[in-house]
């Protein structure tokens, strides 16, 4: 199945506002899932503007993560506010801890983290200007490959973050 065969996913959305950014995240997830992606990477300094608690998004990700060899990788500067702002996502993440890797970027690299969604193919969604809510969503293999290479450099130096559960003594 190619990207053009999926209803509603034929053209990448224009990102020109907060609602458009969230719609683009949905587009990126839907397009990746439609093409059979096995790997999604989400990068953001703190995931503040992502629709992480949206039940429809979690439902899509649940169905996807139940398939074999699926992986969601999160990379952030910190996850301090995620449990408070996104309790549904935090609880959901515990159920899929085996398929979700959350990484914390080292301080010297965390200042330049993009707001980015990538799959293992051509899909990329980036918020370029978070002040004016401008971004780019694309099914461009070259751009996605360049982003994966840049993110991999940071991931190689990152440490696990956002534990799925906390252990008390």
Secondary structure, DSSP 8 states (H G I E B T S, - for coil): --GGGSTT-SS---B-SHHHHHHHHHHHHHHHHHTT-SEEEEE-SS-TTS-TT-HHHHHHHHHHHTSTT-EEEEEES--TTHHHH-HHHHHHHHHTGGGEEEEE--HHHHTT--EEEEESSSEEEEEEETTTTEEEEEE-HHHHHHHHHHHHHHHHT-EE-S-SS----
